[in-house]
Every structure is written in C-alpha cells, then in structure tokens.
C-alpha cells in the first residue's frame, strides 16, 4: 500500500474514527517513526535558526535580554485583558 492509497482509505473513514486514528497516531508517533530521526530538524527549520542567528550577530542592539521576559509577557497579557474587559 502506498501513501496515496493509505490517505484515500483514511479519508473514507467516518469522522469519529478518523479522530480516533489521529489520536492513536499522535500517541504512537515515536513507535512508528525511526527514533534516530528524532534528533534531526527539517531544512526549513535549520535555515530559519541560522537566519535568526545571523541577524542577532549582525544587529545585537535589536536583541532583548532574556532577564525579565516573563514579567514583560505577563504585563502585556494583563494589558490585553484590561482592554478586552473595558470593551465589554
């Protein structure tokens, strides 16, 4: 059975069965895939990581320190919540 046949068969399943299959597949993904593949990243992800690294090295003044990041995120979330509450 090739991938196209498998896809067609899965799509023929009733909706709830497809959901069960999707859950099962997700839960057993590590058993299905080769464990050695887990350490590899896709070429697109690798390219993005390298692009961001190059940007950070070229423009360190644009980078923000990690210290205080959680506090900044919480402060911003509080602002958004207040704005939403004010519009209700």
Buried (B, 14 or more C-beta within 10 A) or exposed (E): EEEEEEEEEEEEEEEEEEEEEEEEEEEEEEEEEEEEEEEEEEEEEEEEEEEEEEEEEEEEEEEEEEEEEEEEEEEEEEEEEEEEEEEE
